[in-house]
Each structure stands twice: as C-alpha cells, then as structure tokens.
Amino acid sequence: MKVLFGICGSISAYKAPWIARELIRLGAEVRVIMTPDATRFVTPLVMQNISKHAVVTEAFAPEHQENGSWHVHWARWADLALVAPCSATTLAKMASGQADNALTLALLSLPRSTPLRLAPAMDPDMWLHPSVQRNLQQLEQDGALILPPQEGELASGLVGPGRLAEPLHIAEWALRPSLKGKTVLITAGPTREPIDGVRFISNHSSGKMGYAIAAEASSRGARVLLISGPVSIAAPSGVEILRVETAREMFAACQQHFSQADILIKSAAVADFTPARVATGKLKKDQLGQDWSIQLEKTNDILQWLGQNKRAEQYLVGFALEIQDAEQNARAKLQRKNCDLVVLNQANQPDSGFGGDNNTITLIGPELKQAWPPLSKQACARRLWDFIEGSLGLS
C-alpha cells in the first residue's frame, strides 16, 4: 500500500512521526507532504528519516520538480491519501477546490478512484463551527472519509471534541476501512411518551453510547442510519440521522429502514409503556384531584420485531441495562429476541449506564461472556466494532 501522508499546522502534528511509523509497520510505503505551518511543529528532516523519502513542503521547490508536475506523479503514485492532523484551513481549501500549497495541490490531483482519509484536529469551538461542519459535509459528499476527533483535554486547556486520535488507531483506520460498503442501522437515546401537551414519560438515556457507536461506524467507512430519540448532543459527522420522539415513531422508522441494513444495533432506551390516551392541551392540577392515575399500554417491542424479521445475513446487536440478575437476564434477551450479540451494562453503578461519559460493558453471546473494564464510551464503541468485525470476518 502506497500512502501519500499529509501533515497540517496543528499542535497535534507531534503525533505525525508516530503515525508514519505505524503506517510503515503495517506494511505501507509512505511519502510525506507538509504545509508550511506544519513545519513549525515537526521538522521535514524527522519525517524524511522515518519515511525514507524526500519530504515536500513547497509546491515549487526545484528539487522535486518532474517536468513541472511532481504533484501529478505523486498523486498517481498513491494508493491512498491520508491527512493527519487535518486543519480547519485545509478542510476549507479542499472543500472549495483551492490548491495554493503543496499539500492541497497534490490532494486535488488525486484520481477520483484514490481513497482520501482525513483526520481533523482542532479546538472544540472550531470543530463545532458551522462553516467547518459544512466543509466536512461537502468533503464527505465528494467521497472523503472522515475520522472524527476524540473528546479529551486539548493543548489550549479546553476539554471537548477536537483531539487527534492515537497514531495506531489512525493508521489502522486509514489502511483498513473495514465497514466500507456496509450499511449500519443504529437506534439511540430515549423516547418520550406524551401525557398531555407539555408532559411526557421518558428515561435518563443521553444517547452518548449510541452516538459513539454511530461515529465509529462512520469512521470505518459504513453508511450509517442513526434513528435518534430526543437528545442534547450533536449528530456525529457523516451519519444520516432520523429524529423521532415516541416509541411508535422509532418503531416505524426501524420498520422502514431495517431491510437496507447489514448490521443493526439497538442501543436506544425505548419506553415499554405509553399513555393509552393523550390529553389535549395542558392538564391542570386542580382538575385532577389528590389521586390521579394514567392508563398505560405496551409499546411495540422493536428488538423483538427486528429479531423475528432479520435475514440470515443480517447481524443484530441488542443492549441490556440491568440491575439484578444481569447476566441471566441478558442471556434470556439474547435468545428471546434472536440477537447475535447482547451488550450488557448495569444501571446505578459507577462508570456504567445512563448519562455519563464512561461505560462498563460485558458482551454476551451464545457461547460468549467478555467483560471489559470501565472505558470511555468512544473506546467502548471502538472495541465493540472490533469485535463485530472479527465475528463477521471483516477485520
């Protein structure tokens, strides 16, 4: 595998030598192009010594010219182009077709059949800025694959999304987009079952686990359909999101789209019951008396329906949030709902369950029990996809 490796101006460029080393260790031949600002963070000499190739930093440096078109030859040499870290400036230039430095000149010369992988890194406010998100969407429409930055502490002292992924993860992701060509359907978040015009029944699900699973699937090349209940977190880059409120709406969306999916992951916390009748307007306390009851009726069991209707080649993952008899209940769900895998975690435990940034997971299969230590939800998502890929022979 021949990799054209681009480096942009970012403090996270200090990881670039390690990314190059991991690419080479995994069998790639690497040629490096650096923006002028990138050279302020890591020297071309370091990258030249690691890659064993001359490093290009200037588009018109005479030592690199090949009849005035070195960029064409390098672009056609590559089997793959990777930019890590990729700055907001380079995202903007690529999205609008500018070629005013050596890196963008070479990237815009890539044949359309050559995969382009971008691993952005920047501060949270910059990453979440509407213009950056528009540029990401444009590049994805143009065929680029984006590895979203991780959450964590950044050089600025801020904490949030923007941290460049670790070198080995970037190298493996770039060389093996294992879910390319697969469609993944994921449900996430809670549902809200209306009582009247202002009140509803819901739960404490934040959607963070499902959104992390969706982001990781997208970064591995999958087409991701994310059916999301009401949450307060931003949609992952690159996913197709369908927003719903109630269990009925989520069930209908799953029925509509499940036949497209190769892999189905039901991580949403769907209400088991919904009010039988929804009051018009707002119910008033003084009209209800001292004792007030609501008649509830069962909602559709989405996971059971998926298990009953999935094709032999579809892979179904359910989630089980338990308090007591956790493994026993998870195994019963695995069999009863015809799942290929159940992800078990426990409510009311540290680093587990609803709301937090971490999770403690045990994978339950027909002949499997694999317990993990507490991990961030992003790390859980990576390990979950590693397991699924291994089970399906995709890794």
C-alpha positions as CSV (number, residue, x, y, z in Angstrom):
1,M,0.0,0.0,0.0
2,K,1.5,3.4,-1.1
3,V,0.3,6.2,1.2
4,L,0.5,9.9,0.5
5,F,0.7,11.3,4.0
6,G,-0.2,15.0,4.5
7,I,0.5,16.9,7.7
8,C,-1.1,20.3,8.6
9,G,-0.2,23.0,11.1
10,S,-1.6,21.8,14.4
11,I,0.0,21.1,17.8
12,S,-1.2,17.5,17.3
13,A,1.3,17.3,14.4
14,Y,3.7,16.0,17.1
15,K,1.9,12.7,16.6
16,A,2.8,12.6,12.8
17,P,6.1,10.7,13.2
18,W,4.3,8.0,15.1
19,I,1.5,7.8,12.6
20,A,4.1,7.4,9.8
21,R,5.9,4.7,11.8
22,E,2.6,2.8,12.4
23,L,1.7,3.0,8.7
24,I,5.1,1.6,7.7
25,R,4.9,-1.1,10.4
26,L,1.6,-2.2,8.9
27,G,3.2,-2.6,5.5
28,A,2.7,0.8,3.9
29,E,5.3,2.8,1.9
30,V,4.9,6.5,2.9
31,R,5.6,9.8,1.1
32,V,5.1,13.0,3.1
33,I,3.8,16.4,2.1
34,M,3.7,19.1,4.8
35,T,2.0,22.5,4.8
36,P,4.4,25.4,5.7
37,D,2.7,25.7,9.1
38,A,3.2,22.0,9.8
39,T,7.0,22.6,9.7
40,R,6.6,24.8,12.8
41,F,5.6,21.7,14.8
42,V,7.6,18.8,13.3
43,T,10.6,19.1,11.0
44,P,10.8,17.7,7.5
45,L,14.1,16.0,8.4
46,V,12.3,13.9,11.0
47,M,9.6,12.8,8.5
48,Q,12.3,12.2,5.8
49,N,14.2,9.9,8.1
50,I,11.1,7.9,9.0
51,S,9.6,7.6,5.5
52,K,13.0,7.2,3.7
53,H,11.6,9.6,1.0
54,A,12.2,13.3,0.4
55,V,9.5,15.5,2.0
56,V,7.7,18.1,0.0
57,T,7.0,21.4,1.8
58,E,6.9,23.9,-1.1
59,A,4.9,23.4,-4.3
60,F,7.7,24.9,-6.5
61,A,10.8,23.7,-4.8
62,P,13.1,22.9,-7.7
63,E,14.5,19.6,-6.2
64,H,11.0,18.0,-6.5
65,Q,10.1,19.1,-10.0
66,E,9.4,16.4,-12.6
67,N,8.7,18.4,-15.8
68,G,6.8,20.8,-13.6
69,S,4.3,18.3,-12.4
70,W,5.6,16.4,-9.4
71,H,2.2,16.7,-7.8
72,V,0.6,14.7,-10.6
73,H,3.2,12.0,-10.4
74,W,2.9,11.7,-6.6
75,A,-0.9,11.7,-6.7
76,R,-0.9,8.9,-9.2
77,W,1.8,7.0,-7.3
78,A,-0.5,6.8,-4.2
79,D,-3.0,4.0,-3.4
80,L,-4.3,6.1,-0.6
81,A,-4.1,9.7,0.7
82,L,-4.2,10.4,4.5
83,V,-4.1,13.9,6.1
84,A,-3.5,13.8,9.9
85,P,-3.8,16.1,11.5
86,C,-6.0,17.9,9.1
87,S,-6.6,21.6,10.0
88,A,-9.7,23.6,9.5
89,T,-7.9,25.6,6.9
90,T,-7.1,22.6,4.8
91,L,-10.7,21.3,5.1
92,A,-11.9,24.7,3.8
93,K,-9.4,24.7,0.9
94,M,-10.2,21.1,-0.1
95,A,-14.0,21.7,0.1
96,S,-13.7,24.8,-2.1
97,G,-11.1,23.4,-4.5
98,Q,-8.2,25.7,-3.6
99,A,-4.6,24.5,-4.5
100,D,-2.4,27.1,-3.0
101,N,0.2,24.9,-1.3
102,A,2.0,21.7,-1.9
103,L,-0.5,19.5,0.0
104,T,-3.7,20.9,-1.5
105,L,-2.1,20.8,-4.9
106,A,-1.4,17.1,-4.6
107,L,-4.7,16.2,-3.0
108,L,-6.7,17.9,-5.7
109,S,-4.6,16.0,-8.3
110,L,-5.7,12.6,-6.8
111,P,-7.5,10.4,-9.3
112,R,-11.2,10.0,-8.3
113,S,-10.6,6.3,-7.6
114,T,-7.9,7.0,-4.9
115,P,-9.3,7.0,-1.4
116,L,-8.9,10.1,0.7
117,R,-8.9,9.9,4.5
118,L,-9.0,13.0,6.7
119,A,-8.3,13.0,10.5
120,P,-9.2,16.6,11.7
121,A,-7.8,18.1,14.9
122,M,-8.7,21.5,16.4
123,D,-10.2,23.1,19.4
124,P,-13.9,22.3,20.2
125,D,-15.4,25.6,19.2
126,M,-13.6,25.5,15.9
127,W,-14.6,21.8,15.3
128,L,-18.3,22.6,16.0
129,H,-18.3,25.8,14.0
130,P,-21.0,25.7,11.3
131,S,-18.5,26.5,8.5
132,V,-16.2,23.6,9.5
133,Q,-19.2,21.3,9.7
134,R,-20.4,22.4,6.2
135,N,-16.9,21.8,4.8
136,L,-16.9,18.3,6.3
137,Q,-20.2,17.5,4.8
138,Q,-19.0,18.7,1.4
139,L,-15.9,16.6,1.6
140,E,-17.9,13.6,2.6
141,Q,-20.2,14.1,-0.4
142,D,-17.1,14.3,-2.5
143,G,-16.0,10.9,-1.3
144,A,-13.6,11.6,1.6
145,L,-13.7,9.5,4.7
146,I,-13.5,11.5,8.0
147,L,-12.2,10.2,11.3
148,P,-13.9,12.5,13.8
149,P,-11.6,13.8,16.6
150,Q,-11.8,12.3,20.0
151,E,-13.0,14.1,23.2
152,G,-10.5,15.0,25.8
153,E,-8.1,17.6,27.1
154,L,-6.6,19.8,24.4
155,A,-3.4,21.9,24.3
156,S,-5.5,25.0,24.9
157,G,-6.6,23.6,28.2
158,L,-10.2,23.1,27.0
159,V,-11.9,19.8,27.2
160,G,-14.1,18.6,24.4
161,P,-14.1,17.2,20.8
162,G,-11.1,18.0,18.8
163,R,-8.3,15.7,20.0
164,L,-6.5,13.8,17.3
165,A,-6.9,10.0,17.6
166,E,-3.9,7.9,18.6
167,P,-1.4,7.0,15.9
168,L,-2.1,3.3,15.7
169,H,-5.8,3.9,15.5
170,I,-5.3,6.4,12.7
171,A,-3.0,4.0,10.8
172,E,-5.3,1.0,11.1
173,W,-8.4,3.1,10.2
174,A,-6.6,4.5,7.1
175,L,-5.4,1.2,5.8
176,R,-8.4,-0.9,6.7
177,P,-11.8,0.9,6.3
178,S,-13.4,-2.4,7.2
179,L,-17.0,-1.4,7.0
180,K,-16.8,0.2,3.6
181,G,-19.8,-0.9,1.6
182,K,-21.8,-1.9,4.7
183,T,-25.0,-0.1,5.9
184,V,-25.5,0.1,9.7
185,L,-28.8,1.0,11.4
186,I,-28.4,2.2,15.0
187,T,-31.1,3.4,17.4
188,A,-30.0,5.8,20.2
189,G,-31.3,7.9,23.0
190,P,-34.6,7.8,24.9
191,T,-38.2,8.1,23.7
192,R,-40.8,10.5,25.0
193,E,-44.4,9.3,25.5
194,P,-46.7,12.2,25.8
195,I,-49.2,12.6,28.6
196,D,-50.6,15.9,27.5
197,G,-49.3,18.9,25.5
198,V,-46.4,19.6,27.9
199,R,-45.7,16.4,29.9
200,F,-44.2,13.1,28.9
201,I,-42.8,9.8,30.2
202,S,-39.2,9.2,29.5
203,N,-35.9,8.0,31.0
204,H,-32.3,9.2,31.6
205,S,-30.7,8.0,28.4
206,S,-28.4,10.6,27.0
207,G,-27.7,8.9,23.7
208,K,-24.0,9.1,24.1
209,M,-23.3,5.4,23.7
210,G,-25.4,5.1,20.5
211,Y,-23.9,8.2,19.1
212,A,-20.4,7.0,19.8
213,I,-21.2,3.7,18.1
214,A,-22.5,5.6,15.1
215,A,-19.5,7.9,14.9
216,E,-17.1,4.9,15.0
217,A,-19.1,3.0,12.3
218,S,-18.9,6.1,10.0
219,S,-15.2,6.5,10.6
220,R,-14.7,2.9,9.4
221,G,-16.5,3.6,6.1
222,A,-20.0,2.4,6.8
223,R,-23.1,4.1,5.6
224,V,-24.8,4.9,9.0
225,L,-28.6,5.4,9.5
226,L,-29.0,6.7,13.1
227,I,-32.5,6.7,14.4
228,S,-32.4,9.0,17.4
229,G,-34.7,9.9,20.1
230,P,-34.6,13.4,21.7
231,V,-31.0,14.1,22.9
232,S,-28.9,17.3,23.5
233,I,-25.7,16.1,21.7
234,A,-24.6,17.0,18.2
235,A,-25.1,14.4,15.4
236,P,-21.9,12.6,14.5
237,S,-20.2,13.7,11.3
238,G,-21.1,11.7,8.3
239,V,-24.2,9.9,9.5
240,E,-27.8,10.0,8.2
241,I,-29.9,10.9,11.2
242,L,-33.6,10.4,11.5
243,R,-35.0,12.2,14.6
244,V,-38.1,10.7,16.4
245,E,-39.8,11.4,19.6
246,T,-42.0,8.4,20.6
247,A,-41.6,4.6,20.7
248,R,-44.2,4.4,17.9
249,E,-42.2,6.7,15.7
250,M,-38.9,4.8,16.4
251,F,-40.6,1.5,15.6
252,A,-42.0,2.9,12.3
253,A,-38.5,4.2,11.3
254,C,-36.9,0.8,12.1
255,Q,-39.5,-1.0,10.0
256,Q,-39.0,1.4,7.1
257,H,-35.2,1.2,7.0
258,F,-34.2,-2.2,8.5
259,S,-34.1,-4.0,5.2
260,Q,-31.3,-1.8,4.0
261,A,-29.0,-2.7,6.9
262,D,-26.3,-5.3,7.1
263,I,-25.8,-4.6,10.8
264,L,-28.5,-3.5,13.3
265,I,-27.6,-2.1,16.7
266,K,-30.5,-1.2,19.0
267,S,-28.9,0.9,21.8
268,A,-31.9,3.2,22.3
269,A,-33.8,3.1,25.7
270,V,-37.3,2.8,24.3
271,A,-40.3,3.2,26.7
272,D,-42.0,-0.1,27.4
273,F,-45.3,1.7,28.0
274,T,-47.1,4.7,26.7
275,P,-50.2,6.6,27.8
276,A,-53.4,5.0,26.3
277,R,-54.9,8.5,25.8
278,V,-53.1,11.8,25.4
279,A,-54.9,14.8,26.8
280,T,-55.4,17.8,24.7
281,G,-53.6,20.9,25.9
282,K,-52.2,21.0,29.5
283,L,-53.8,19.1,32.4
284,K,-54.4,21.3,35.4
285,K,-53.6,20.1,38.9
286,D,-56.8,21.4,40.4
287,Q,-58.8,19.4,37.8
288,L,-57.0,16.1,38.7
289,G,-57.8,15.8,42.4
290,Q,-55.5,14.3,45.1
291,D,-55.1,10.9,43.3
292,W,-54.5,10.7,39.6
293,S,-53.7,7.6,37.6
294,I,-52.7,7.2,33.9
295,Q,-53.8,4.1,31.9
296,L,-50.7,2.8,30.1
297,E,-50.4,0.4,27.2
298,K,-47.5,-1.6,25.9
299,T,-45.4,-0.2,23.1
300,N,-44.1,-2.3,20.2
301,D,-41.0,-4.4,21.1
302,I,-38.6,-3.1,18.4
303,L,-35.8,-5.5,19.2
304,Q,-38.1,-8.5,19.1
305,W,-39.5,-7.4,15.8
306,L,-36.0,-6.9,14.3
307,G,-35.1,-10.4,15.6
308,Q,-38.1,-12.0,14.1
309,N,-37.7,-10.3,10.7
310,K,-34.0,-10.2,10.2
311,R,-32.5,-12.1,7.3
312,A,-29.8,-14.8,7.9
313,E,-27.1,-12.4,6.7
314,Q,-28.0,-9.5,9.0
315,Y,-26.2,-9.1,12.3
316,L,-28.4,-7.9,15.2
317,V,-27.0,-6.4,18.4
318,G,-29.2,-5.6,21.4
319,F,-28.5,-3.7,24.6
320,A,-29.5,-4.9,28.1
321,L,-29.4,-2.4,31.0
322,E,-29.9,-4.4,34.2
323,I,-29.8,-4.0,37.9
324,Q,-30.2,-7.6,39.3
325,D,-29.6,-11.0,37.7
326,A,-27.7,-9.1,35.0
327,E,-26.1,-11.9,33.0
328,Q,-29.1,-14.2,33.3
329,N,-31.5,-11.5,32.0
330,A,-29.1,-10.6,29.2
331,R,-28.8,-14.3,28.1
332,A,-32.6,-14.6,28.1
333,K,-32.9,-11.5,25.9
334,L,-30.2,-12.9,23.5
335,Q,-32.3,-16.0,23.0
336,R,-35.8,-14.5,23.2
337,K,-35.1,-11.6,20.8
338,N,-33.0,-13.7,18.3
339,C,-29.9,-11.4,18.7
340,D,-26.4,-12.3,17.6
341,L,-24.9,-10.3,20.5
342,V,-26.2,-8.5,23.6
343,V,-24.3,-5.7,25.2
344,L,-24.8,-5.8,28.9
345,N,-24.3,-3.0,31.4
346,Q,-25.7,-2.2,34.8
347,A,-27.7,0.8,36.0
348,N,-26.8,2.6,39.2
349,Q,-23.2,1.6,39.0
350,P,-20.1,3.9,38.7
351,D,-18.9,4.3,35.1
352,S,-21.9,2.4,33.8
353,G,-25.4,3.0,32.4
354,F,-27.1,6.3,31.6
355,G,-25.7,9.8,31.3
356,G,-22.0,9.5,32.0
357,D,-19.1,9.6,29.6
358,N,-17.9,6.1,30.6
359,N,-19.4,2.7,30.4
360,T,-18.7,-0.8,31.8
361,I,-19.7,-3.4,29.3
362,T,-20.0,-7.2,29.1
363,L,-20.6,-8.8,25.7
364,I,-23.0,-11.8,25.9
365,G,-23.2,-14.3,23.0
366,P,-24.5,-17.9,22.7
367,E,-21.1,-19.2,24.0
368,L,-19.6,-15.8,25.0
369,K,-19.0,-13.7,28.1
370,Q,-16.5,-11.0,27.6
371,A,-16.3,-8.4,30.4
372,W,-14.5,-5.1,29.8
373,P,-13.1,-2.7,32.3
374,P,-14.6,0.8,32.6
375,L,-13.9,2.7,29.4
376,S,-14.9,5.9,27.7
377,K,-18.0,5.4,25.5
378,Q,-15.8,6.2,22.5
379,A,-13.4,3.4,23.5
380,C,-16.3,1.0,24.1
381,A,-17.6,1.8,20.6
382,R,-14.2,1.1,19.1
383,R,-13.9,-2.2,20.9
384,L,-17.4,-3.2,20.0
385,W,-16.8,-2.6,16.3
386,D,-13.5,-4.5,16.6
387,F,-15.5,-7.5,18.0
388,I,-18.3,-7.3,15.4
389,E,-15.8,-7.0,12.5
390,G,-13.9,-10.1,13.9
391,S,-17.2,-12.0,14.2
392,L,-18.1,-11.2,10.6
393,G,-14.7,-11.7,9.2
394,L,-14.3,-8.1,8.2
395,S,-11.0,-7.3,10.1
